[in-house]
């Protein structure tokens, strides 16, 4: 072909391509404009009529296939079916429907047929379609979509439709047709269509109109409640003192007939409500629901109660209590009301009261006096009063609490090993780091994780103790039961780890203290196996094997043996929980301190181990009488612990003699201006004379020490409050000692 002919042919093809490109661009532009106008055009963006799948024998696209679902056919029409096969189990065909760009409102239409339906145990256990929304990041977007439910069979097929506005940011519809925990039933669906429509005005939006109607109804209820409040003399309870009985039938007006284990009592002409239980299988409750008066911003609930012969049940909340809940207009629980409870009988009638702010959106309140699965007991109530009060003092207190929470909040940190302290080992009767430098541990006990698995401001306390007070070691009491708990153990261990990391990041050490008493139990060996594996080789962690051994021979202390059932009182009885108190009295086979050390070393941990003596970890004299614990080759050594308080005598033989040969940790030490009530006050030396002498002996012999206690409610207190104000009798001298002030030892005790 001639070159000019080839050029001419090329130009024709190029012209054709340019023309096609122009047409394609126009089409794309039109499509784009159409997409932008989708919300106004009535475009169907998702449809399921099940005909194609039914005809080809395939499962419909984007619908989950489950054992309880099937594609059915009747007279040539195909539809999808859900069928309940196991009573009480959820049957749901969950799918996600993408929402095209620009769609602001949707018309959802469908056909349904419900047959053989038997509702489940709850009123909402029925046939229903639920919808929620997600954004582009697949996070939930509120509010949720409309719910259509059916609690009884339909009369054949019925057509349904709803319209709704989409919440801002919605990109997916979570479409959830289901048989919601029904006892039996079949739910058929067909012609499921989602169509874009123009955004609904408030007047045309059913959801908005329902909301307005609910608000009007709630306001009417509150207005009526205000009139009743005034009618009852400024009390949300009608006849709250139970005295009015218009027809003299023994039933106070407005309280109805008592049911089950409830009755009305009378003494000396005074009437009251009585709840009684004799079985942990029972929850005896009186239920009241009270509408909150219009204008109420704060309430005070007061009552008199008498609790007799109370024996709590198996769980911590199995007691006598008054449960309280605020509810919004949909019946949803709101925060702001806390239960009042007791696990002990009262000494006759006692008056109680509680003030609370009314949360935004609250329209009613539930008040439920309850004997909650107790073994036995009687709860009697009188003079119930729920009154409106000035919210200003409560708002001021709330603001103060928020400021305190912000002050006490400290974020957990990632490990910063460059700041961690060097590993320690025992050299003679001292501690040395890896460079051979002597290290003197001086710090505090940060308590609470032995009684509260969430701890109480432990990271903030570590920050203040180390950065402000100058501590270089923290003793952390922990509870083995929390650590080993199958459900919440991981959460507890994570908090322990956060604490250790936080302290180590500041170049300080942690003495991990298994905080219980008497003699090591088999479960203590399980705890130390796990803890040793978790922290073996951690340069900041020392292991305190058992808080306060007592009540055994030195032989049993060292090597283990059977611990008899305890029949006499012990010092720790004053602060043990009821469960732990019962357990502490039972006999068991003790492991022995040597056995616990062996467990730690067999787990591969060479960390320094701290071992307390007898007499609640005070007396170490047996260490010099043939009962010293034998270290394993490669272990970093043993430090013995003594706990010294103002009633302990014989310092020389109890711990100073041992300090000449072994490193000592005075693991608990302190005095309070308020003497311990569980011990004769005459046996306790005053803090003003004891504190200087105790710090003086620590400094003279350079004993490692962790003062008890860095918590304003754990005596002897180092703190007055959660602003970390030091107590003048103990906290201030400890700070002075950490900063180098020398205290005079007048005499040994």
Wavefront OBJ file of the C-alpha trace (Angstrom):
o trace
v 0.000 0.000 0.000
v 1.176 3.478 -0.840
v 2.484 5.391 2.227
v -0.077 8.134 1.658
v -2.879 5.540 1.554
v -1.649 3.999 4.824
v -1.569 7.465 6.437
v -5.123 8.148 5.228
v -6.333 4.787 6.655
v -4.627 5.529 10.004
v -6.282 8.958 10.244
v -9.718 7.393 9.618
v -9.173 4.883 12.465
v -7.882 7.603 14.787
v -10.940 9.727 14.069
v -13.188 6.738 14.836
v -11.378 6.069 18.140
v -11.653 9.708 19.178
v -15.353 9.606 18.400
v -15.823 6.461 20.500
v -13.835 8.006 23.365
v -16.022 11.090 23.246
v -19.160 8.951 23.363
v -17.793 6.929 26.285
v -16.899 10.097 28.181
v -20.399 11.419 27.629
v -21.880 8.152 28.869
v -19.696 8.193 31.970
v -20.654 11.801 32.602
v -24.324 10.941 32.296
v -23.812 7.948 34.673
v -22.026 10.192 37.158
v -24.814 12.736 37.060
v -27.318 9.920 37.461
v -25.444 8.675 40.517
v -25.466 12.176 41.977
v -29.217 12.338 41.407
v -29.886 8.789 42.684
v -31.537 10.065 45.845
v -34.101 11.921 43.736
v -34.634 9.472 40.923
v -36.343 6.518 42.616
v -33.598 4.152 41.488
v -33.743 0.638 42.906
v -30.276 -0.183 44.209
v -30.902 -3.648 45.651
v -33.564 -6.197 44.753
v -34.123 -9.878 45.542
v -37.024 -11.689 43.880
v -35.326 -15.119 44.025
v -36.600 -16.081 40.544
v -33.213 -16.469 38.870
v -31.813 -18.541 41.721
v -34.952 -20.651 41.890
v -34.970 -21.336 38.162
v -31.305 -22.325 38.012
v -31.186 -24.198 41.301
v -28.467 -21.893 42.646
v -28.401 -19.942 45.890
v -29.184 -16.214 45.527
v -26.208 -13.874 45.510
v -25.427 -11.990 48.729
v -27.780 -14.113 50.841
v -26.264 -16.471 53.442
v -27.110 -20.140 53.094
v -27.919 -21.867 56.370
v -29.400 -25.155 57.470
v -32.546 -23.326 58.578
v -33.038 -21.581 55.200
v -34.212 -22.747 51.779
v -35.475 -21.520 48.404
v -39.096 -22.570 47.946
v -41.496 -22.476 44.978
v -45.283 -22.109 44.788
v -47.177 -21.764 41.493
v -43.966 -20.870 39.709
v -43.005 -18.169 42.211
v -39.771 -18.519 44.168
v -39.053 -17.103 47.641
v -36.688 -17.603 50.569
v -37.722 -19.358 53.771
v -36.438 -19.373 57.351
v -37.636 -22.161 59.593
v -37.119 -22.596 63.339
v -35.680 -26.057 63.932
v -34.535 -25.750 67.570
v -36.840 -23.921 70.016
v -35.226 -20.781 71.405
v -32.401 -20.563 68.857
v -31.847 -17.528 66.630
v -32.443 -18.020 62.888
v -31.092 -15.032 60.946
v -30.162 -14.350 57.313
v -27.704 -11.496 57.812
v -26.559 -9.569 54.777
v -25.028 -6.174 54.064
v -26.530 -3.882 51.438
v -24.158 -1.223 50.009
v -25.683 2.256 49.827
v -24.889 4.187 46.614
v -23.212 7.564 46.911
v -25.695 10.391 47.337
v -28.592 8.367 48.720
v -30.166 10.158 51.700
v -33.392 8.225 52.170
v -34.730 4.769 51.341
v -38.013 3.064 50.648
v -37.790 -0.574 51.717
v -40.551 -2.889 50.480
v -41.069 -6.626 50.750
v -43.577 -9.436 50.904
v -43.779 -11.741 53.902
v -45.667 -14.719 55.211
v -45.490 -16.034 58.777
v -46.906 -19.459 59.662
v -46.908 -21.665 62.749
v -45.334 -18.920 64.874
v -44.935 -19.498 68.601
v -43.187 -16.663 70.376
v -40.226 -17.315 72.655
v -39.850 -16.470 76.332
v -39.623 -12.692 75.812
v -42.162 -10.431 74.125
v -39.672 -9.553 71.373
v -38.894 -13.189 70.534
v -40.855 -13.136 67.281
v -40.487 -12.830 63.499
v -38.818 -9.536 62.663
v -36.621 -7.551 60.310
v -33.962 -5.422 61.980
v -31.719 -2.875 60.293
v -28.612 -1.021 61.404
v -26.128 1.154 59.522
v -22.346 1.229 59.072
v -20.021 3.891 57.698
v -17.227 3.349 55.162
v -14.953 2.107 57.959
v -17.641 -0.417 58.941
v -18.288 1.325 62.256
v -21.854 1.468 63.537
v -23.776 4.648 62.700
v -26.740 5.762 64.804
v -29.662 5.829 64.934
v -30.587 2.316 63.852
v -33.063 1.635 61.072
v -36.720 0.727 61.492
v -37.710 -2.649 62.889
v -40.709 -4.547 61.537
v -41.945 -7.386 63.711
v -44.726 -9.931 63.670
v -45.812 -11.822 66.802
v -48.510 -13.964 65.175
v -49.202 -15.648 61.838
v -50.101 -13.598 58.770
v -53.185 -14.277 56.681
v -51.186 -15.531 53.720
v -48.758 -13.242 51.926
v -48.777 -9.561 52.852
v -46.986 -6.618 51.234
v -45.087 -4.229 53.492
v -43.044 -1.075 53.064
v -41.303 1.528 55.194
v -39.490 4.761 54.384
v -36.644 6.220 56.392
v -33.869 8.777 56.267
v -30.302 7.511 56.428
v -28.032 8.782 59.210
v -25.099 10.886 58.072
v -22.158 8.778 56.931
v -24.150 5.569 56.377
v -22.638 3.427 53.598
v -24.023 -0.033 54.398
v -27.354 -1.367 55.620
v -27.035 -4.311 57.996
v -30.153 -6.207 56.938
v -31.255 -8.820 59.483
v -34.489 -10.755 58.847
v -34.862 -13.378 61.553
v -36.891 -15.687 63.699
v -35.695 -14.177 66.964
v -35.398 -17.027 69.490
v -38.928 -18.240 68.748
v -40.308 -21.523 70.013
v -41.470 -22.468 66.502
v -42.409 -20.945 63.170
v -41.697 -20.341 59.488
v -40.871 -16.938 57.983
v -41.083 -16.509 54.165
v -39.746 -13.442 52.308
v -40.055 -12.318 48.681
v -39.553 -9.242 46.490
v -37.111 -7.556 48.868
v -36.444 -4.105 47.373
v -34.361 -1.108 48.476
v -35.124 2.054 46.494
v -33.563 5.497 46.787
v -36.009 8.324 47.461
v -35.628 12.043 48.192
v -34.765 12.945 51.766
v -37.865 12.980 53.942
v -38.953 16.207 55.600
v -39.562 16.029 59.363
v -43.296 16.056 58.647
v -42.986 13.043 56.319
v -40.409 11.111 58.349
v -42.195 8.385 60.372
v -39.245 8.017 62.723
v -39.243 11.740 63.486
v -42.978 11.750 64.051
v -42.752 8.742 66.378
v -40.028 10.535 68.306
v -42.159 13.672 68.660
v -45.155 11.618 69.792
v -43.038 9.799 72.363
v -41.672 13.109 73.639
v -45.181 14.526 73.990
v -46.322 11.406 75.825
v -43.306 11.498 78.142
v -43.893 15.173 78.913
v -47.540 14.478 79.703
v -46.467 11.698 82.067
v -44.011 14.020 83.810
v -46.628 16.765 84.123
v -49.017 14.263 85.685
v -46.237 13.004 87.959
v -45.657 16.568 89.183
v -49.317 16.906 90.144
v -49.192 13.576 91.991
v -45.957 14.640 93.688
v -47.654 17.743 95.039
v -50.749 15.725 95.954
v -48.599 13.345 98.032
v -46.979 16.184 99.960
v -43.729 16.368 98.028
v -43.132 12.640 97.676
v -43.022 10.529 94.503
v -44.221 7.598 96.628
v -47.914 7.538 97.450
v -48.403 6.567 101.094
v -44.670 6.000 101.563
v -45.083 5.487 105.315
v -47.709 2.732 104.769
v -50.020 4.325 107.349
v -53.049 5.108 105.201
v -55.470 2.167 104.906
v -58.797 3.635 103.785
v -60.809 0.409 103.858
v -59.009 -1.114 106.862
v -58.215 -4.318 104.992
v -54.639 -4.531 106.260
v -53.259 -3.414 102.909
v -51.872 0.128 102.852
v -53.388 2.307 100.131
v -51.469 2.375 96.809
v -49.388 -0.705 97.684
v -51.681 -3.545 96.657
v -51.855 -7.117 97.872
v -48.572 -8.646 99.024
v -47.338 -11.561 96.945
v -45.232 -14.604 97.730
v -42.727 -13.897 100.474
v -43.878 -10.306 101.024
v -46.258 -9.032 103.673
v -47.152 -5.952 105.697
v -46.057 -5.752 109.305
v -47.295 -3.603 112.147
v -45.722 -2.702 115.489
v -47.215 -0.229 117.942
v -49.530 1.156 115.288
v -46.723 1.630 112.755
v -47.045 -0.194 109.435
v -44.224 -1.293 107.132
v -43.344 -3.578 104.218
v -41.673 -6.930 104.916
v -39.697 -9.195 102.554
v -38.589 -12.618 103.772
v -36.510 -15.415 102.238
v -35.203 -18.798 103.320
v -33.533 -20.077 100.139
v -30.762 -19.060 97.750
v -33.097 -20.129 94.933
v -35.348 -17.151 95.651
v -35.054 -13.521 94.704
v -37.714 -11.747 96.742
v -38.393 -8.312 95.233
v -40.960 -5.547 95.486
v -41.131 -3.584 92.218
v -42.140 0.065 91.906
v -41.941 2.218 88.789
v -42.339 5.937 89.406
v -42.680 8.676 86.792
v -40.257 11.543 87.376
v -42.018 14.902 87.886
v -41.531 17.655 85.324
v -38.685 19.951 86.314
v -36.913 17.398 88.507
v -33.146 17.684 88.021
v -32.055 15.945 91.215
v -33.692 13.565 93.683
v -33.147 12.398 97.234
v -34.319 8.920 98.142
v -34.607 8.226 101.860
v -35.929 5.239 103.760
v -35.839 3.325 107.028
v -34.898 -0.311 106.989
v -34.444 -3.152 109.430
v -32.545 -6.271 108.391
v -32.623 -9.347 110.614
v -31.139 -12.853 110.484
v -29.401 -12.076 107.194
v -27.152 -14.765 105.753
v -25.772 -13.718 102.353
v -25.829 -16.057 99.371
v -23.045 -17.477 97.241
v -22.077 -14.377 95.254
v -20.902 -10.978 96.541
v -24.187 -9.373 95.433
v -26.394 -11.976 97.115
v -27.511 -9.704 99.944
v -30.239 -7.312 101.052
v -30.375 -4.332 98.721
v -32.479 -1.644 97.117
v -31.887 -1.648 93.374
v -32.527 1.588 91.495
v -32.641 2.395 87.788
v -33.396 5.465 85.714
v -35.233 4.731 82.451
v -35.702 6.761 79.276
v -38.963 6.874 77.350
v -38.079 3.649 75.489
v -37.430 1.806 78.756
v -33.665 1.797 78.299
v -31.588 1.958 81.469
v -29.664 5.183 82.043
v -26.701 5.745 84.387
v -27.003 7.712 87.600
v -28.629 5.417 90.178
v -26.602 3.031 92.322
v -27.852 0.227 94.558
v -27.778 0.474 98.343
v -27.023 -2.819 100.048
v -25.951 -4.574 103.220
v -24.512 -8.010 103.892
v -25.198 -7.790 107.610
v -28.209 -7.505 109.848
v -28.877 -4.033 111.205
v -29.132 -3.043 114.852
v -32.837 -2.298 114.737
v -34.308 0.308 112.420
v -31.795 2.485 110.571
v -32.323 5.576 108.424
v -30.644 5.793 105.023
v -30.654 8.316 102.189
v -29.112 8.799 98.773
v -28.938 11.858 96.517
v -28.664 11.617 92.744
v -28.836 13.737 89.619
v -31.571 12.892 87.124
v -29.793 11.899 83.896
v -30.779 13.591 80.665
v -33.658 11.775 78.998
v -34.882 10.020 82.151
v -38.663 9.869 82.462
v -39.134 7.219 85.145
v -37.364 5.375 87.918
v -37.498 1.793 89.152
v -37.142 1.158 92.905
v -36.727 -2.513 93.824
v -36.138 -3.572 97.460
v -34.726 -7.092 97.182
v -33.481 -10.083 99.104
v -31.137 -11.211 96.344
v -30.731 -15.010 96.535
v -29.760 -14.916 100.210
v -29.619 -18.038 102.343
v -32.065 -16.432 104.746
v -33.129 -13.072 106.084
v -35.841 -10.494 106.614
v -35.831 -7.013 105.038
v -38.349 -4.503 106.399
v -38.915 -1.032 104.934
v -40.703 2.090 106.096
v -40.944 5.833 105.421
v -40.013 5.648 101.733
v -39.557 9.146 100.359
v -38.371 10.313 96.934
v -38.158 14.100 96.758
v -36.972 16.769 94.331
v -33.885 18.674 95.513
v -31.599 21.462 94.315
v -29.140 19.999 91.780
v -26.431 22.660 92.335
v -24.499 20.871 95.131
v -24.593 17.586 93.228
v -23.448 19.250 90.003
v -20.558 20.864 91.859
v -19.612 17.511 93.382
v -19.861 15.855 89.958
v -17.539 18.469 88.479
v -15.085 17.913 91.303
v -15.198 14.133 90.779
v -14.546 14.593 87.077
v -11.525 16.755 87.862
v -10.291 14.135 90.326
v -10.729 11.359 87.756
v -8.777 13.376 85.218
v -6.035 13.994 87.771
v -5.856 10.316 88.717
v -5.890 8.987 85.157
v -2.570 7.749 83.836
v -2.195 5.920 80.545
v -0.409 2.593 80.395
v 2.888 2.644 78.522
v 4.743 0.435 76.090
v 7.975 -1.041 77.496
v 10.962 1.306 77.254
v 13.750 -1.102 78.138
v 16.420 1.567 77.797
v 15.070 3.053 81.043
v 14.675 -0.203 82.946
v 16.829 -0.676 86.034
v 19.711 -3.172 86.056
v 19.074 -6.686 87.319
v 19.794 -7.341 90.994
v 21.484 -10.214 92.788
v 22.287 -11.034 96.398
v 25.888 -10.494 97.495
v 26.373 -11.279 101.176
v 23.735 -9.330 103.052
v 23.349 -6.696 100.336
v 21.869 -6.278 96.864
v 24.131 -5.479 93.914
v 23.365 -4.571 90.314
v 25.093 -6.078 87.278
v 27.925 -3.528 87.545
v 28.639 -4.494 91.139
v 27.091 -1.361 92.640
v 25.230 -1.745 95.916
v 21.507 -0.949 95.617
v 19.403 0.140 98.583
v 15.685 -0.327 97.958
v 13.443 2.301 99.563
v 9.796 2.538 98.583
v 6.141 1.979 99.379
v 3.325 -0.542 99.117
v 0.671 0.367 96.546
v -2.326 -1.627 97.724
v -5.784 -2.349 96.260
v -5.184 -5.058 93.653
v -5.469 -7.640 96.424
v -9.103 -6.611 97.034
v -10.098 -4.939 93.758
v -9.192 -6.674 90.485
v -9.305 -3.329 88.668
v -7.018 -1.659 91.177
v -7.513 1.823 92.589
v -5.403 4.476 90.874
v -2.365 2.201 90.868
v -0.577 3.787 87.897
v -1.056 7.301 89.266
v 0.170 6.120 92.654
v 3.280 4.648 91.042
v 3.898 7.947 89.267
v 3.634 10.000 92.468
v 5.601 7.549 94.621
v 8.523 7.414 92.193
v 8.582 10.860 90.598
v 7.444 13.000 93.546
v 8.345 11.052 96.670
v 11.559 9.490 95.380
v 10.804 5.768 95.828
v 12.974 3.333 93.861
v 10.862 0.240 94.619
v 7.136 -0.523 94.810
v 5.702 -3.543 96.570
v 2.557 -4.606 94.687
v 0.181 -6.906 96.611
v -1.797 -9.168 94.255
v -4.414 -11.878 94.709
v -3.835 -15.321 93.243
v -7.560 -15.920 92.772
v -7.838 -12.894 90.485
v -4.741 -13.909 88.518
v -5.947 -17.489 87.970
v -9.597 -16.618 87.254
v -10.711 -18.339 84.032
v -12.953 -15.477 82.918
v -11.158 -12.318 84.045
v -7.650 -13.527 84.788
v -6.182 -12.177 81.552
v -7.553 -8.706 82.247
v -6.081 -8.771 85.759
v -2.712 -10.013 84.520
v -2.679 -7.242 81.920
v -3.095 -4.611 84.642
v -0.291 -6.185 86.692
v 1.894 -6.106 83.598
v 0.986 -2.478 82.859
v 1.973 -1.594 86.415
v 5.309 -3.400 86.236
v 6.097 -1.792 82.881
v 5.183 1.666 84.180
v 7.457 1.290 87.210
v 10.315 -0.264 85.221
v 10.124 2.539 82.644
v 11.030 4.897 85.501
v 14.040 2.890 86.531
v 12.434 1.464 89.673
v 11.809 -2.084 90.925
v 8.620 -4.026 91.717
v 8.241 -6.570 94.507
v 5.371 -8.787 93.323
v 3.658 -9.884 96.555
v 1.243 -12.828 96.661
v -0.921 -11.287 99.333
v -2.420 -13.847 101.626
v -1.635 -15.523 104.910
v -0.735 -18.546 107.024
v 1.064 -21.073 104.760
v 1.446 -21.694 101.004
v -1.414 -23.555 99.338
v -1.236 -25.750 96.214
v -2.857 -22.977 94.162
v -0.023 -20.652 95.253
v 2.392 -22.945 93.455
v 0.194 -22.650 90.356
v 0.274 -18.867 90.632
v 4.052 -18.738 90.989
v 4.545 -21.094 88.058
v 2.637 -18.675 85.826
v 4.092 -15.489 87.319
v 7.651 -16.844 87.173
v 7.251 -17.755 83.509
v 5.789 -14.305 82.799
v 8.591 -12.363 84.518
v 11.627 -14.604 84.456
v 14.656 -12.512 83.679
v 12.743 -9.234 84.039
v 15.351 -6.963 85.641
v 12.802 -4.924 87.607
v 10.811 -7.762 89.228
v 11.391 -9.500 92.566
v 9.078 -12.260 93.841
v 7.584 -12.032 97.378
v 6.297 -15.596 97.747
v 3.690 -15.194 100.523
v 2.603 -12.060 102.319
v 2.410 -13.103 105.984
v 3.042 -16.696 107.088
v 1.907 -17.514 110.623
v 0.488 -20.210 112.848
v 2.823 -23.062 111.842
v 6.074 -24.611 113.022
v 9.356 -23.645 111.362
v 9.482 -27.143 109.907
v 6.113 -26.700 108.211
v 7.024 -23.135 107.206
v 10.058 -24.427 105.357
v 9.083 -27.874 104.094
v 5.285 -27.920 104.111
v 2.858 -30.215 105.862
v -0.765 -30.453 106.876
v -2.265 -27.279 108.310
v -5.000 -28.030 110.838
v -8.384 -26.368 110.801
v -8.019 -23.018 112.567
v -10.367 -22.542 115.515
v -9.024 -19.311 117.006
v -9.160 -15.774 115.671
v -6.264 -14.345 113.668
v -5.204 -10.762 113.023
v -6.182 -10.908 109.352
v -9.786 -11.846 110.244
v -10.493 -8.112 110.615
v -9.974 -7.398 106.918
v -10.589 -10.675 105.049
v -13.681 -11.100 102.889
v -16.263 -13.587 104.128
v -15.180 -16.099 101.469
v -11.470 -15.728 102.261
v -12.152 -15.867 105.998
v -13.949 -19.189 105.632
v -11.149 -20.564 103.477
v -8.446 -19.360 105.870
v -9.912 -21.470 108.671
v -9.978 -24.726 106.709
v -7.234 -27.320 106.952
v -5.044 -28.080 103.922
v -1.715 -29.516 102.781
v 0.808 -26.669 102.728
v 3.524 -26.529 100.080
v 6.210 -24.864 102.203
v 8.417 -21.894 101.340
v 11.143 -24.153 99.963
v 8.553 -25.686 97.658
v 7.492 -22.274 96.347
v 11.107 -21.313 95.675
v 11.577 -24.602 93.826
v 8.530 -23.841 91.658
v 9.950 -20.447 90.693
v 13.372 -21.841 89.796
v 11.914 -24.807 87.905
v 9.975 -22.315 85.785
v 13.312 -20.889 84.682
v 13.181 -17.656 86.701
v 16.391 -16.555 88.437
v 14.860 -13.340 89.887
v 15.540 -12.509 93.539
v 12.968 -14.191 95.768
v 11.616 -12.528 98.941
v 10.532 -14.839 101.775
v 8.704 -13.659 104.895
v 9.154 -15.279 108.293
v 6.581 -16.447 110.820
v 4.408 -14.352 113.168
v 2.785 -12.592 110.219
v 6.179 -12.270 108.492
v 7.771 -10.556 111.506
v 9.928 -13.276 113.048
v 12.959 -14.454 111.037
v 14.788 -16.147 113.911
v 14.253 -19.630 112.449
v 16.464 -18.734 109.480
v 19.468 -18.882 111.835
v 18.258 -22.100 113.466
v 18.548 -24.444 110.530
v 15.453 -23.436 108.556
v 17.044 -21.180 105.956
v 15.750 -21.730 102.427
v 18.183 -23.405 100.030
v 18.877 -21.468 96.832
v 19.256 -23.171 93.457
v 22.442 -22.870 91.396
v 22.124 -19.861 89.112
v 19.452 -18.142 91.202
v 20.057 -14.509 92.038
v 19.482 -15.101 95.713
v 17.048 -14.893 98.591
v 16.068 -11.781 100.530
v 14.152 -12.393 103.759
v 11.199 -10.197 104.685
v 9.990 -8.833 108.000
v 6.825 -6.827 108.655
v 7.205 -4.442 111.578
v 4.417 -2.538 113.316
v 4.224 -0.583 116.611
v 3.200 -3.613 118.677
v 6.106 -5.814 117.610
v 8.918 -6.297 120.131
v 12.292 -8.037 119.995
v 13.756 -6.378 116.916
v 17.223 -7.772 117.498
v 16.365 -11.472 117.499
v 13.427 -11.179 115.127
v 15.237 -9.553 112.192
v 18.441 -7.658 113.047
v 20.463 -10.801 113.771
v 19.413 -12.222 110.402
v 20.276 -8.919 108.714
v 23.949 -9.501 109.563
v 24.021 -12.478 107.183
v 21.185 -11.959 104.695
v 19.620 -9.015 102.891
v 16.369 -7.939 104.539
v 13.253 -6.327 103.093
v 11.094 -4.617 105.695
v 8.169 -5.349 103.405
v 5.475 -3.709 105.515
v 6.135 -1.051 108.117
v 4.259 1.934 109.488
v 2.261 3.594 112.241
v -0.994 5.530 112.260
v -2.240 8.299 114.524
v -5.410 6.213 114.878
v -4.473 2.942 116.528
v -5.820 -0.378 115.263
v -9.164 -1.217 116.883
v -8.736 -4.959 116.417
v -5.832 -4.878 118.886
v -5.558 -3.523 122.441
v -4.500 0.121 122.108
v -2.225 -0.233 125.125
v -0.032 -2.668 123.163
v 0.530 -0.157 120.350
v 3.231 2.480 120.670
v 2.352 6.028 119.633
v 3.388 6.980 116.107
v 5.258 10.099 117.252
v 7.842 8.036 119.162
v 7.810 4.836 117.133
v 8.233 6.301 113.620
v 11.601 8.046 114.194
v 12.987 4.955 115.908
v 11.799 2.610 113.153
v 13.192 4.718 110.326
v 16.330 5.157 112.398
v 16.943 1.401 112.677
v 16.252 0.955 108.954
v 18.804 3.645 108.111
v 21.400 2.451 110.615
v 21.418 -1.085 109.194
v 20.573 -0.001 105.643
v 17.604 -2.349 105.493
v 15.591 -2.396 102.275
v 12.050 -1.228 103.003
v 8.602 -0.588 101.526
v 6.344 1.523 103.754
v 2.703 0.572 104.237
v 0.533 2.028 102.728
v 0.185 4.319 99.701
v -3.614 4.397 99.936
v -5.746 6.835 101.973
v -7.941 4.056 103.396
v -5.369 1.363 104.177
v -3.813 1.881 107.594
v -1.112 2.760 108.500
v -1.766 5.499 105.965
v 0.914 7.329 104.051
v -1.808 9.425 102.353
v -4.622 11.608 103.624
v -6.496 11.688 100.305
v -6.318 11.005 96.579
v -4.576 14.319 96.072
v -1.614 12.428 97.553
v -1.323 14.667 100.595
v 1.122 12.877 102.940
v -0.048 12.094 106.462
v 1.940 14.132 109.004
v 2.503 11.137 111.284
v 3.838 8.702 108.640
v 3.809 10.025 105.068
v 5.897 13.132 105.748
v 8.655 11.267 107.652
v 8.845 8.692 104.829
v 9.322 11.436 102.221
v 12.021 12.996 104.381
v 13.783 9.654 104.710
v 13.666 9.059 100.941
v 15.253 12.478 100.446
v 18.100 11.740 102.847
v 17.081 13.031 106.268
v 18.642 10.906 109.022
v 16.418 9.749 111.878
v 17.694 8.963 115.347
v 17.238 5.500 116.829
v 16.639 6.099 120.523
v 16.434 2.407 121.462
v 15.609 -0.993 120.079
v 12.131 -2.371 120.670
l 1 2 3 4 5 6 7 8 9 10 11 12 13 14 15 16 17 18 19 20 21 22 23 24 25 26 27 28 29 30 31 32 33 34 35 36 37 38 39 40 41 42 43 44 45 46 47 48 49 50 51 52 53 54 55 56 57 58 59 60 61 62 63 64 65 66 67 68 69 70 71 72 73 74 75 76 77 78 79 80 81 82 83 84 85 86 87 88 89 90 91 92 93 94 95 96 97 98 99 100 101 102 103 104 105 106 107 108 109 110 111 112 113 114 115 116 117 118 119 120 121 122 123 124 125 126 127 128 129 130 131 132 133 134 135 136 137 138 139 140 141 142 143 144 145 146 147 148 149 150 151 152 153 154 155 156 157 158 159 160 161 162 163 164 165 166 167 168 169 170 171 172 173 174 175 176 177 178 179 180 181 182 183 184 185 186 187 188 189 190 191 192 193 194 195 196 197 198 199 200 201 202 203 204 205 206 207 208 209 210 211 212 213 214 215 216 217 218 219 220 221 222 223 224 225 226 227 228 229 230 231 232 233 234 235 236 237 238 239 240 241 242 243 244 245 246 247 248 249 250 251 252 253 254 255 256 257 258 259 260 261 262 263 264 265 266 267 268 269 270 271 272 273 274 275 276 277 278 279 280 281 282 283 284 285 286 287 288 289 290 291 292 293 294 295 296 297 298 299 300 301 302 303 304 305 306 307 308 309 310 311 312 313 314 315 316 317 318 319 320 321 322 323 324 325 326 327 328 329 330 331 332 333 334 335 336 337 338 339 340 341 342 343 344 345 346 347 348 349 350 351 352 353 354 355 356 357 358 359 360 361 362 363 364 365 366 367 368 369 370 371 372 373 374 375 376 377 378 379 380 381 382 383 384 385 386 387 388 389 390 391 392 393 394 395 396 397 398 399 400 401 402 403 404 405 406 407 408 409 410 411 412 413 414 415 416 417 418 419 420 421 422 423 424 425 426 427 428 429 430 431 432 433 434 435 436 437 438 439 440 441 442 443 444 445 446 447 448 449 450 451 452 453 454 455 456 457 458 459 460 461 462 463 464 465 466 467 468 469 470 471 472 473 474 475 476 477 478 479 480 481 482 483 484 485 486 487 488 489 490 491 492 493 494 495 496 497 498 499 500 501 502 503 504 505 506 507 508 509 510 511 512 513 514 515 516 517 518 519 520 521 522 523 524 525 526 527 528 529 530 531 532 533 534 535 536 537 538 539 540 541 542 543 544 545 546 547 548 549 550 551 552 553 554 555 556 557 558 559 560 561 562 563 564 565 566 567 568 569 570 571 572 573 574 575 576 577 578 579 580 581 582 583 584 585 586 587 588 589 590 591 592 593 594 595 596 597 598 599 600 601 602 603 604 605 606 607 608 609 610 611 612 613 614 615 616 617 618 619 620 621 622 623 624 625 626 627 628 629 630 631 632 633 634 635 636 637 638 639 640 641 642 643 644 645 646 647 648 649 650 651 652 653 654 655 656 657 658 659 660 661 662 663 664 665 666 667 668 669 670 671 672 673 674 675 676 677 678 679 680 681 682 683 684 685 686 687 688 689 690 691 692 693 694 695 696 697 698 699 700 701 702 703 704 705 706 707 708 709 710 711 712 713 714 715 716 717 718 719 720 721 722 723 724 725 726 727 728 729 730 731 732 733 734 735 736 737 738 739 740 741 742 743 744 745 746 747 748 749
